[in-house]
Amino acid sequence: MNEIPVSDEGEENRKAVVLHRADWANDEHAWNGHFEGRDLGTGVTVLFYVTDTVGEGPRWHVHPYDEVFIVRAGHALFTVGDQRIEAEAGDILLGPANIPHKYHNLGPGRLETTDIHLSESWIQTNLEDPELSPD
């Protein structure tokens, strides 16, 4: 991570911050990984998610803040609370704070998302998925 001076003047003498791929990526080629807002001195945490496997995706969980999902490639099924939403490349969805959610790749092909957490850190509580629980 590098800080780049923006100006000696201005509010709080803030500086631009650069995170290099090695600072956040889990893969040399795919956009897969995350950074926390506190690493940049801001209140936004970003996750880059990618999977080629149909049916795979983040499982049922909840955050104490809003999350914005950007579908960059592919086709996904999002479950947000009791809503089920099919989304494709170019769609943007909101997962409201304290509402459990999940999504998975519907295929065919790769699913890529950018998930924006409106928090300086990633806070997640994994939950038992009611769709997978025995009756």
CNS distance restraints for C-alpha pairs under 8 A (distance, minus, plus):
assign (resid   1 and name CA) (resid  17 and name CA) 6.92 0.50 0.50
assign (resid   1 and name CA) (resid  18 and name CA) 5.50 0.50 0.50
assign (resid   1 and name CA) (resid  19 and name CA) 4.67 0.50 0.50
assign (resid   1 and name CA) (resid  20 and name CA) 6.37 0.50 0.50
assign (resid   1 and name CA) (resid  23 and name CA) 6.84 0.50 0.50
assign (resid   2 and name CA) (resid  17 and name CA) 5.65 0.50 0.50
assign (resid   2 and name CA) (resid  18 and name CA) 5.04 0.50 0.50
assign (resid   2 and name CA) (resid  19 and name CA) 6.70 0.50 0.50
assign (resid   3 and name CA) (resid  15 and name CA) 6.21 0.50 0.50
assign (resid   3 and name CA) (resid  16 and name CA) 5.67 0.50 0.50
assign (resid   3 and name CA) (resid  17 and name CA) 4.38 0.50 0.50
assign (resid   3 and name CA) (resid  18 and name CA) 6.20 0.50 0.50
assign (resid   4 and name CA) (resid  15 and name CA) 5.79 0.50 0.50
assign (resid   4 and name CA) (resid  16 and name CA) 4.98 0.50 0.50
assign (resid   4 and name CA) (resid  17 and name CA) 5.94 0.50 0.50
assign (resid   4 and name CA) (resid  18 and name CA) 7.40 0.50 0.50
assign (resid   5 and name CA) (resid  14 and name CA) 7.76 0.50 0.50
assign (resid   5 and name CA) (resid  15 and name CA) 4.87 0.50 0.50
assign (resid   5 and name CA) (resid  16 and name CA) 6.15 0.50 0.50
assign (resid   6 and name CA) (resid  14 and name CA) 7.21 0.50 0.50
assign (resid   6 and name CA) (resid  15 and name CA) 5.27 0.50 0.50
assign (resid   6 and name CA) (resid  16 and name CA) 6.05 0.50 0.50
assign (resid   7 and name CA) (resid  13 and name CA) 6.82 0.50 0.50
assign (resid   7 and name CA) (resid  14 and name CA) 7.74 0.50 0.50
assign (resid   7 and name CA) (resid  15 and name CA) 7.37 0.50 0.50
assign (resid   8 and name CA) (resid  13 and name CA) 5.86 0.50 0.50
assign (resid   9 and name CA) (resid  13 and name CA) 5.96 0.50 0.50
assign (resid  10 and name CA) (resid  14 and name CA) 7.53 0.50 0.50
assign (resid  17 and name CA) (resid  40 and name CA) 5.96 0.50 0.50
assign (resid  18 and name CA) (resid  40 and name CA) 7.82 0.50 0.50
assign (resid  19 and name CA) (resid  23 and name CA) 5.84 0.50 0.50
assign (resid  19 and name CA) (resid  24 and name CA) 7.35 0.50 0.50
assign (resid  19 and name CA) (resid  40 and name CA) 7.94 0.50 0.50
assign (resid  20 and name CA) (resid  24 and name CA) 7.20 0.50 0.50
assign (resid  21 and name CA) (resid  25 and name CA) 5.41 0.50 0.50
assign (resid  23 and name CA) (resid  35 and name CA) 7.85 0.50 0.50
assign (resid  24 and name CA) (resid  33 and name CA) 5.56 0.50 0.50
assign (resid  24 and name CA) (resid  34 and name CA) 5.25 0.50 0.50
assign (resid  24 and name CA) (resid  35 and name CA) 5.50 0.50 0.50
assign (resid  25 and name CA) (resid  31 and name CA) 6.90 0.50 0.50
assign (resid  25 and name CA) (resid  32 and name CA) 5.70 0.50 0.50
assign (resid  25 and name CA) (resid  33 and name CA) 4.43 0.50 0.50
assign (resid  25 and name CA) (resid  34 and name CA) 6.62 0.50 0.50
assign (resid  26 and name CA) (resid  32 and name CA) 5.61 0.50 0.50
assign (resid  26 and name CA) (resid  33 and name CA) 5.06 0.50 0.50
assign (resid  27 and name CA) (resid  31 and name CA) 7.14 0.50 0.50
assign (resid  27 and name CA) (resid  32 and name CA) 6.15 0.50 0.50
assign (resid  27 and name CA) (resid  33 and name CA) 7.60 0.50 0.50
assign (resid  30 and name CA) (resid  50 and name CA) 7.09 0.50 0.50
assign (resid  31 and name CA) (resid  48 and name CA) 5.71 0.50 0.50
assign (resid  31 and name CA) (resid  49 and name CA) 6.71 0.50 0.50
assign (resid  31 and name CA) (resid  50 and name CA) 6.64 0.50 0.50
assign (resid  31 and name CA) (resid 112 and name CA) 7.76 0.50 0.50
assign (resid  32 and name CA) (resid  47 and name CA) 7.58 0.50 0.50
assign (resid  32 and name CA) (resid  48 and name CA) 4.82 0.50 0.50
assign (resid  32 and name CA) (resid  49 and name CA) 4.96 0.50 0.50
assign (resid  32 and name CA) (resid  50 and name CA) 5.75 0.50 0.50
assign (resid  33 and name CA) (resid  47 and name CA) 5.92 0.50 0.50
assign (resid  33 and name CA) (resid  48 and name CA) 5.21 0.50 0.50
assign (resid  33 and name CA) (resid  49 and name CA) 6.69 0.50 0.50
assign (resid  34 and name CA) (resid  45 and name CA) 7.56 0.50 0.50
assign (resid  34 and name CA) (resid  46 and name CA) 5.58 0.50 0.50
assign (resid  34 and name CA) (resid  47 and name CA) 4.21 0.50 0.50
assign (resid  34 and name CA) (resid  48 and name CA) 5.85 0.50 0.50
assign (resid  35 and name CA) (resid  39 and name CA) 6.94 0.50 0.50
assign (resid  35 and name CA) (resid  45 and name CA) 5.93 0.50 0.50
assign (resid  35 and name CA) (resid  46 and name CA) 5.65 0.50 0.50
assign (resid  35 and name CA) (resid  47 and name CA) 6.67 0.50 0.50
assign (resid  36 and name CA) (resid  40 and name CA) 7.36 0.50 0.50
assign (resid  36 and name CA) (resid  44 and name CA) 6.92 0.50 0.50
assign (resid  36 and name CA) (resid  45 and name CA) 4.29 0.50 0.50
assign (resid  36 and name CA) (resid  46 and name CA) 6.48 0.50 0.50
assign (resid  36 and name CA) (resid 120 and name CA) 5.92 0.50 0.50
assign (resid  36 and name CA) (resid 121 and name CA) 5.14 0.50 0.50
assign (resid  36 and name CA) (resid 122 and name CA) 6.52 0.50 0.50
assign (resid  37 and name CA) (resid  41 and name CA) 5.99 0.50 0.50
assign (resid  37 and name CA) (resid  42 and name CA) 4.81 0.50 0.50
assign (resid  37 and name CA) (resid  43 and name CA) 5.14 0.50 0.50
assign (resid  37 and name CA) (resid  44 and name CA) 4.58 0.50 0.50
assign (resid  37 and name CA) (resid  45 and name CA) 4.49 0.50 0.50
assign (resid  37 and name CA) (resid  46 and name CA) 7.54 0.50 0.50
assign (resid  37 and name CA) (resid 119 and name CA) 6.85 0.50 0.50
assign (resid  37 and name CA) (resid 120 and name CA) 4.14 0.50 0.50
assign (resid  37 and name CA) (resid 121 and name CA) 6.03 0.50 0.50
assign (resid  38 and name CA) (resid  42 and name CA) 5.68 0.50 0.50
assign (resid  38 and name CA) (resid  43 and name CA) 6.80 0.50 0.50
assign (resid  38 and name CA) (resid  44 and name CA) 7.94 0.50 0.50
assign (resid  38 and name CA) (resid  45 and name CA) 7.87 0.50 0.50
assign (resid  38 and name CA) (resid 120 and name CA) 4.93 0.50 0.50
assign (resid  38 and name CA) (resid 121 and name CA) 6.40 0.50 0.50
assign (resid  41 and name CA) (resid 120 and name CA) 7.86 0.50 0.50
assign (resid  42 and name CA) (resid 120 and name CA) 6.06 0.50 0.50
assign (resid  43 and name CA) (resid 118 and name CA) 6.25 0.50 0.50
assign (resid  43 and name CA) (resid 119 and name CA) 4.81 0.50 0.50
assign (resid  43 and name CA) (resid 120 and name CA) 3.99 0.50 0.50
assign (resid  43 and name CA) (resid 121 and name CA) 7.69 0.50 0.50
assign (resid  44 and name CA) (resid 116 and name CA) 6.78 0.50 0.50
assign (resid  44 and name CA) (resid 117 and name CA) 5.74 0.50 0.50
assign (resid  44 and name CA) (resid 118 and name CA) 4.80 0.50 0.50
assign (resid  44 and name CA) (resid 119 and name CA) 4.90 0.50 0.50
assign (resid  44 and name CA) (resid 120 and name CA) 5.14 0.50 0.50
assign (resid  44 and name CA) (resid 121 and name CA) 7.57 0.50 0.50
assign (resid  45 and name CA) (resid 116 and name CA) 5.95 0.50 0.50
assign (resid  45 and name CA) (resid 117 and name CA) 4.91 0.50 0.50
assign (resid  45 and name CA) (resid 118 and name CA) 6.44 0.50 0.50
assign (resid  45 and name CA) (resid 119 and name CA) 5.85 0.50 0.50
assign (resid  45 and name CA) (resid 120 and name CA) 5.68 0.50 0.50
assign (resid  45 and name CA) (resid 121 and name CA) 5.98 0.50 0.50
assign (resid  45 and name CA) (resid 122 and name CA) 6.47 0.50 0.50
assign (resid  46 and name CA) (resid 114 and name CA) 6.92 0.50 0.50
assign (resid  46 and name CA) (resid 115 and name CA) 5.70 0.50 0.50
assign (resid  46 and name CA) (resid 116 and name CA) 4.64 0.50 0.50
assign (resid  46 and name CA) (resid 117 and name CA) 5.99 0.50 0.50
assign (resid  47 and name CA) (resid 114 and name CA) 5.79 0.50 0.50
assign (resid  47 and name CA) (resid 115 and name CA) 4.99 0.50 0.50
assign (resid  47 and name CA) (resid 116 and name CA) 6.47 0.50 0.50
assign (resid  47 and name CA) (resid 117 and name CA) 7.87 0.50 0.50
assign (resid  48 and name CA) (resid 112 and name CA) 7.47 0.50 0.50
assign (resid  48 and name CA) (resid 113 and name CA) 5.95 0.50 0.50
assign (resid  48 and name CA) (resid 114 and name CA) 4.68 0.50 0.50
assign (resid  48 and name CA) (resid 115 and name CA) 6.34 0.50 0.50
assign (resid  49 and name CA) (resid 111 and name CA) 7.91 0.50 0.50
assign (resid  49 and name CA) (resid 112 and name CA) 5.62 0.50 0.50
assign (resid  49 and name CA) (resid 113 and name CA) 5.17 0.50 0.50
assign (resid  49 and name CA) (resid 114 and name CA) 6.32 0.50 0.50
assign (resid  49 and name CA) (resid 115 and name CA) 7.62 0.50 0.50
assign (resid  50 and name CA) (resid 110 and name CA) 7.03 0.50 0.50
assign (resid  50 and name CA) (resid 111 and name CA) 5.56 0.50 0.50
assign (resid  50 and name CA) (resid 112 and name CA) 4.44 0.50 0.50
assign (resid  50 and name CA) (resid 113 and name CA) 6.54 0.50 0.50
assign (resid  51 and name CA) (resid  56 and name CA) 6.95 0.50 0.50
assign (resid  51 and name CA) (resid  57 and name CA) 7.38 0.50 0.50
assign (resid  51 and name CA) (resid 105 and name CA) 7.35 0.50 0.50
assign (resid  51 and name CA) (resid 110 and name CA) 5.69 0.50 0.50
assign (resid  51 and name CA) (resid 111 and name CA) 5.44 0.50 0.50
assign (resid  51 and name CA) (resid 112 and name CA) 6.80 0.50 0.50
assign (resid  52 and name CA) (resid 105 and name CA) 7.82 0.50 0.50
assign (resid  52 and name CA) (resid 109 and name CA) 5.80 0.50 0.50
assign (resid  52 and name CA) (resid 110 and name CA) 4.24 0.50 0.50
assign (resid  52 and name CA) (resid 111 and name CA) 6.32 0.50 0.50
assign (resid  53 and name CA) (resid 105 and name CA) 6.89 0.50 0.50
assign (resid  53 and name CA) (resid 107 and name CA) 7.76 0.50 0.50
assign (resid  53 and name CA) (resid 109 and name CA) 7.65 0.50 0.50
assign (resid  53 and name CA) (resid 110 and name CA) 7.23 0.50 0.50
assign (resid  54 and name CA) (resid 104 and name CA) 7.41 0.50 0.50
assign (resid  54 and name CA) (resid 105 and name CA) 4.94 0.50 0.50
assign (resid  54 and name CA) (resid 106 and name CA) 5.51 0.50 0.50
assign (resid  54 and name CA) (resid 107 and name CA) 5.30 0.50 0.50
assign (resid  54 and name CA) (resid 108 and name CA) 7.07 0.50 0.50
assign (resid  54 and name CA) (resid 109 and name CA) 7.57 0.50 0.50
assign (resid  55 and name CA) (resid 104 and name CA) 5.37 0.50 0.50
assign (resid  55 and name CA) (resid 105 and name CA) 5.14 0.50 0.50
assign (resid  55 and name CA) (resid 106 and name CA) 6.12 0.50 0.50
assign (resid  55 and name CA) (resid 107 and name CA) 7.96 0.50 0.50
assign (resid  56 and name CA) (resid 104 and name CA) 5.05 0.50 0.50
assign (resid  56 and name CA) (resid 105 and name CA) 5.63 0.50 0.50
assign (resid  57 and name CA) (resid 102 and name CA) 7.41 0.50 0.50
assign (resid  57 and name CA) (resid 103 and name CA) 5.56 0.50 0.50
assign (resid  57 and name CA) (resid 104 and name CA) 4.07 0.50 0.50
assign (resid  57 and name CA) (resid 105 and name CA) 6.26 0.50 0.50
assign (resid  58 and name CA) (resid 102 and name CA) 5.58 0.50 0.50
assign (resid  58 and name CA) (resid 103 and name CA) 5.84 0.50 0.50
assign (resid  58 and name CA) (resid 104 and name CA) 6.67 0.50 0.50
assign (resid  59 and name CA) (resid 101 and name CA) 7.64 0.50 0.50
assign (resid  59 and name CA) (resid 102 and name CA) 5.02 0.50 0.50
assign (resid  59 and name CA) (resid 103 and name CA) 6.82 0.50 0.50
assign (resid  59 and name CA) (resid 126 and name CA) 7.65 0.50 0.50
assign (resid  59 and name CA) (resid 129 and name CA) 7.54 0.50 0.50
assign (resid  60 and name CA) (resid 100 and name CA) 6.34 0.50 0.50
assign (resid  60 and name CA) (resid 101 and name CA) 5.33 0.50 0.50
assign (resid  60 and name CA) (resid 102 and name CA) 4.78 0.50 0.50
assign (resid  60 and name CA) (resid 126 and name CA) 6.29 0.50 0.50
assign (resid  60 and name CA) (resid 127 and name CA) 5.60 0.50 0.50
assign (resid  60 and name CA) (resid 128 and name CA) 6.80 0.50 0.50
assign (resid  60 and name CA) (resid 129 and name CA) 5.43 0.50 0.50
assign (resid  61 and name CA) (resid 100 and name CA) 5.24 0.50 0.50
assign (resid  61 and name CA) (resid 101 and name CA) 5.66 0.50 0.50
assign (resid  61 and name CA) (resid 102 and name CA) 6.64 0.50 0.50
assign (resid  61 and name CA) (resid 124 and name CA) 6.67 0.50 0.50
assign (resid  61 and name CA) (resid 125 and name CA) 5.52 0.50 0.50
assign (resid  61 and name CA) (resid 126 and name CA) 4.25 0.50 0.50
assign (resid  61 and name CA) (resid 127 and name CA) 5.06 0.50 0.50
assign (resid  62 and name CA) (resid  97 and name CA) 7.60 0.50 0.50
assign (resid  62 and name CA) (resid  98 and name CA) 5.81 0.50 0.50
assign (resid  62 and name CA) (resid  99 and name CA) 6.01 0.50 0.50
assign (resid  62 and name CA) (resid 100 and name CA) 4.43 0.50 0.50
assign (resid  62 and name CA) (resid 101 and name CA) 6.31 0.50 0.50
assign (resid  62 and name CA) (resid 124 and name CA) 5.81 0.50 0.50
assign (resid  62 and name CA) (resid 125 and name CA) 5.40 0.50 0.50
assign (resid  62 and name CA) (resid 126 and name CA) 6.62 0.50 0.50
assign (resid  62 and name CA) (resid 127 and name CA) 7.46 0.50 0.50
assign (resid  63 and name CA) (resid  67 and name CA) 7.96 0.50 0.50
assign (resid  63 and name CA) (resid  97 and name CA) 5.91 0.50 0.50
assign (resid  63 and name CA) (resid  98 and name CA) 5.59 0.50 0.50
assign (resid  63 and name CA) (resid  99 and name CA) 7.47 0.50 0.50
assign (resid  63 and name CA) (resid 100 and name CA) 7.58 0.50 0.50
assign (resid  63 and name CA) (resid 123 and name CA) 5.97 0.50 0.50
assign (resid  63 and name CA) (resid 124 and name CA) 5.04 0.50 0.50
assign (resid  63 and name CA) (resid 125 and name CA) 6.54 0.50 0.50
assign (resid  64 and name CA) (resid  97 and name CA) 5.05 0.50 0.50
assign (resid  64 and name CA) (resid  98 and name CA) 5.09 0.50 0.50
assign (resid  64 and name CA) (resid 123 and name CA) 7.25 0.50 0.50
assign (resid  64 and name CA) (resid 124 and name CA) 7.84 0.50 0.50
assign (resid  65 and name CA) (resid  96 and name CA) 6.94 0.50 0.50
assign (resid  65 and name CA) (resid  97 and name CA) 4.14 0.50 0.50
assign (resid  65 and name CA) (resid  98 and name CA) 6.75 0.50 0.50
assign (resid  65 and name CA) (resid 117 and name CA) 7.11 0.50 0.50
assign (resid  65 and name CA) (resid 118 and name CA) 6.02 0.50 0.50
assign (resid  65 and name CA) (resid 119 and name CA) 6.70 0.50 0.50
assign (resid  66 and name CA) (resid  94 and name CA) 7.15 0.50 0.50
assign (resid  66 and name CA) (resid  95 and name CA) 5.79 0.50 0.50
assign (resid  66 and name CA) (resid  96 and name CA) 4.56 0.50 0.50
assign (resid  66 and name CA) (resid  97 and name CA) 4.30 0.50 0.50
assign (resid  66 and name CA) (resid  98 and name CA) 7.90 0.50 0.50
assign (resid  66 and name CA) (resid 117 and name CA) 6.38 0.50 0.50
assign (resid  66 and name CA) (resid 118 and name CA) 5.72 0.50 0.50
assign (resid  67 and name CA) (resid  94 and name CA) 5.93 0.50 0.50
assign (resid  67 and name CA) (resid  95 and name CA) 4.97 0.50 0.50
assign (resid  67 and name CA) (resid  96 and name CA) 6.40 0.50 0.50
assign (resid  67 and name CA) (resid  97 and name CA) 7.19 0.50 0.50
assign (resid  67 and name CA) (resid 115 and name CA) 6.70 0.50 0.50
assign (resid  67 and name CA) (resid 116 and name CA) 5.48 0.50 0.50
assign (resid  67 and name CA) (resid 117 and name CA) 4.59 0.50 0.50
assign (resid  67 and name CA) (resid 118 and name CA) 6.09 0.50 0.50
assign (resid  68 and name CA) (resid  92 and name CA) 7.02 0.50 0.50
assign (resid  68 and name CA) (resid  93 and name CA) 5.78 0.50 0.50
assign (resid  68 and name CA) (resid  94 and name CA) 4.69 0.50 0.50
assign (resid  68 and name CA) (resid  95 and name CA) 6.13 0.50 0.50
assign (resid  68 and name CA) (resid 115 and name CA) 5.71 0.50 0.50
assign (resid  68 and name CA) (resid 116 and name CA) 4.96 0.50 0.50
assign (resid  68 and name CA) (resid 117 and name CA) 6.61 0.50 0.50
assign (resid  69 and name CA) (resid  92 and name CA) 5.55 0.50 0.50
assign (resid  69 and name CA) (resid  93 and name CA) 5.10 0.50 0.50
assign (resid  69 and name CA) (resid  94 and name CA) 6.29 0.50 0.50
assign (resid  69 and name CA) (resid  95 and name CA) 7.54 0.50 0.50
assign (resid  69 and name CA) (resid 113 and name CA) 6.71 0.50 0.50
assign (resid  69 and name CA) (resid 114 and name CA) 5.97 0.50 0.50
assign (resid  69 and name CA) (resid 115 and name CA) 4.58 0.50 0.50
assign (resid  69 and name CA) (resid 116 and name CA) 6.36 0.50 0.50
assign (resid  70 and name CA) (resid  90 and name CA) 7.01 0.50 0.50
assign (resid  70 and name CA) (resid  91 and name CA) 6.14 0.50 0.50
assign (resid  70 and name CA) (resid  92 and name CA) 4.59 0.50 0.50
assign (resid  70 and name CA) (resid  93 and name CA) 6.68 0.50 0.50
assign (resid  70 and name CA) (resid 113 and name CA) 5.44 0.50 0.50
assign (resid  70 and name CA) (resid 114 and name CA) 5.09 0.50 0.50
assign (resid  70 and name CA) (resid 115 and name CA) 6.27 0.50 0.50
assign (resid  71 and name CA) (resid  75 and name CA) 7.85 0.50 0.50
assign (resid  71 and name CA) (resid  87 and name CA) 7.18 0.50 0.50
assign (resid  71 and name CA) (resid  88 and name CA) 6.09 0.50 0.50
assign (resid  71 and name CA) (resid  89 and name CA) 4.88 0.50 0.50
assign (resid  71 and name CA) (resid  90 and name CA) 5.69 0.50 0.50
assign (resid  71 and name CA) (resid  91 and name CA) 5.54 0.50 0.50
assign (resid  71 and name CA) (resid  92 and name CA) 6.37 0.50 0.50
assign (resid  71 and name CA) (resid 111 and name CA) 7.69 0.50 0.50
assign (resid  71 and name CA) (resid 112 and name CA) 6.16 0.50 0.50
assign (resid  71 and name CA) (resid 113 and name CA) 4.54 0.50 0.50
assign (resid  71 and name CA) (resid 114 and name CA) 6.65 0.50 0.50
assign (resid  72 and name CA) (resid  88 and name CA) 7.87 0.50 0.50
assign (resid  72 and name CA) (resid  89 and name CA) 4.87 0.50 0.50
assign (resid  72 and name CA) (resid  90 and name CA) 5.89 0.50 0.50
assign (resid  72 and name CA) (resid  91 and name CA) 7.86 0.50 0.50
assign (resid  72 and name CA) (resid 111 and name CA) 7.66 0.50 0.50
assign (resid  72 and name CA) (resid 112 and name CA) 5.32 0.50 0.50
assign (resid  72 and name CA) (resid 113 and name CA) 5.30 0.50 0.50
assign (resid  72 and name CA) (resid 114 and name CA) 7.08 0.50 0.50
assign (resid  73 and name CA) (resid  88 and name CA) 6.90 0.50 0.50
assign (resid  73 and name CA) (resid  89 and name CA) 4.51 0.50 0.50
assign (resid  73 and name CA) (resid  90 and name CA) 7.54 0.50 0.50
assign (resid  73 and name CA) (resid 110 and name CA) 6.83 0.50 0.50
assign (resid  73 and name CA) (resid 111 and name CA) 5.37 0.50 0.50
assign (resid  73 and name CA) (resid 112 and name CA) 4.94 0.50 0.50
assign (resid  73 and name CA) (resid 113 and name CA) 7.03 0.50 0.50
assign (resid  74 and name CA) (resid  88 and name CA) 5.68 0.50 0.50
assign (resid  74 and name CA) (resid  89 and name CA) 5.55 0.50 0.50
assign (resid  74 and name CA) (resid 105 and name CA) 7.51 0.50 0.50
assign (resid  74 and name CA) (resid 106 and name CA) 7.94 0.50 0.50
assign (resid  74 and name CA) (resid 107 and name CA) 6.61 0.50 0.50
assign (resid  74 and name CA) (resid 108 and name CA) 7.39 0.50 0.50
assign (resid  74 and name CA) (resid 109 and name CA) 6.52 0.50 0.50
assign (resid  74 and name CA) (resid 110 and name CA) 5.59 0.50 0.50
assign (resid  74 and name CA) (resid 111 and name CA) 4.40 0.50 0.50
assign (resid  74 and name CA) (resid 112 and name CA) 6.51 0.50 0.50
assign (resid  75 and name CA) (resid  86 and name CA) 7.23 0.50 0.50
assign (resid  75 and name CA) (resid  87 and name CA) 5.76 0.50 0.50
assign (resid  75 and name CA) (resid  88 and name CA) 4.33 0.50 0.50
assign (resid  75 and name CA) (resid  89 and name CA) 6.65 0.50 0.50
assign (resid  75 and name CA) (resid 105 and name CA) 6.14 0.50 0.50
assign (resid  75 and name CA) (resid 106 and name CA) 5.45 0.50 0.50
assign (resid  75 and name CA) (resid 107 and name CA) 5.82 0.50 0.50
assign (resid  75 and name CA) (resid 108 and name CA) 7.55 0.50 0.50
assign (resid  75 and name CA) (resid 111 and name CA) 6.32 0.50 0.50
assign (resid  76 and name CA) (resid  86 and name CA) 5.76 0.50 0.50
assign (resid  76 and name CA) (resid  87 and name CA) 5.31 0.50 0.50
assign (resid  76 and name CA) (resid  88 and name CA) 6.29 0.50 0.50
assign (resid  76 and name CA) (resid 103 and name CA) 6.51 0.50 0.50
assign (resid  76 and name CA) (resid 104 and name CA) 5.47 0.50 0.50
assign (resid  76 and name CA) (resid 105 and name CA) 4.61 0.50 0.50
assign (resid  76 and name CA) (resid 106 and name CA) 4.94 0.50 0.50
assign (resid  76 and name CA) (resid 107 and name CA) 7.35 0.50 0.50
assign (resid  76 and name CA) (resid 111 and name CA) 7.10 0.50 0.50
assign (resid  77 and name CA) (resid  84 and name CA) 6.82 0.50 0.50
assign (resid  77 and name CA) (resid  85 and name CA) 5.73 0.50 0.50
assign (resid  77 and name CA) (resid  86 and name CA) 4.56 0.50 0.50
assign (resid  77 and name CA) (resid  87 and name CA) 6.31 0.50 0.50
assign (resid  77 and name CA) (resid 103 and name CA) 5.40 0.50 0.50
assign (resid  77 and name CA) (resid 104 and name CA) 5.58 0.50 0.50
assign (resid  77 and name CA) (resid 105 and name CA) 6.68 0.50 0.50
assign (resid  77 and name CA) (resid 106 and name CA) 6.35 0.50 0.50
assign (resid  78 and name CA) (resid  83 and name CA) 7.97 0.50 0.50
assign (resid  78 and name CA) (resid  84 and name CA) 5.67 0.50 0.50
assign (resid  78 and name CA) (resid  85 and name CA) 5.09 0.50 0.50
assign (resid  78 and name CA) (resid  86 and name CA) 6.24 0.50 0.50
assign (resid  78 and name CA) (resid  87 and name CA) 7.29 0.50 0.50
assign (resid  78 and name CA) (resid 101 and name CA) 7.30 0.50 0.50
assign (resid  78 and name CA) (resid 102 and name CA) 5.85 0.50 0.50
assign (resid  78 and name CA) (resid 103 and name CA) 4.18 0.50 0.50
assign (resid  78 and name CA) (resid 104 and name CA) 6.79 0.50 0.50
assign (resid  79 and name CA) (resid  83 and name CA) 5.58 0.50 0.50
assign (resid  79 and name CA) (resid  84 and name CA) 4.51 0.50 0.50
assign (resid  79 and name CA) (resid  85 and name CA) 6.36 0.50 0.50
assign (resid  79 and name CA) (resid 101 and name CA) 5.37 0.50 0.50
assign (resid  79 and name CA) (resid 102 and name CA) 5.38 0.50 0.50
assign (resid  79 and name CA) (resid 103 and name CA) 6.04 0.50 0.50
assign (resid  80 and name CA) (resid  84 and name CA) 6.53 0.50 0.50
assign (resid  80 and name CA) (resid  85 and name CA) 7.96 0.50 0.50
assign (resid  80 and name CA) (resid  95 and name CA) 6.34 0.50 0.50
assign (resid  80 and name CA) (resid  99 and name CA) 6.72 0.50 0.50
assign (resid  80 and name CA) (resid 100 and name CA) 6.13 0.50 0.50
assign (resid  80 and name CA) (resid 101 and name CA) 4.35 0.50 0.50
assign (resid  80 and name CA) (resid 102 and name CA) 6.70 0.50 0.50
assign (resid  81 and name CA) (resid  99 and name CA) 5.57 0.50 0.50
assign (resid  81 and name CA) (resid 100 and name CA) 5.41 0.50 0.50
assign (resid  81 and name CA) (resid 101 and name CA) 5.97 0.50 0.50
assign (resid  87 and name CA) (resid  91 and name CA) 5.93 0.50 0.50
assign (resid  95 and name CA) (resid  99 and name CA) 6.96 0.50 0.50
assign (resid  95 and name CA) (resid 101 and name CA) 7.10 0.50 0.50
assign (resid 105 and name CA) (resid 110 and name CA) 7.60 0.50 0.50
assign (resid 105 and name CA) (resid 111 and name CA) 5.77 0.50 0.50
assign (resid 107 and name CA) (resid 111 and name CA) 7.33 0.50 0.50
assign (resid 117 and name CA) (resid 122 and name CA) 7.15 0.50 0.50
assign (resid 128 and name CA) (resid 132 and name CA) 7.82 0.50 0.50
assign (resid 128 and name CA) (resid 133 and name CA) 7.28 0.50 0.50
assign (resid 129 and name CA) (resid 133 and name CA) 6.29 0.50 0.50
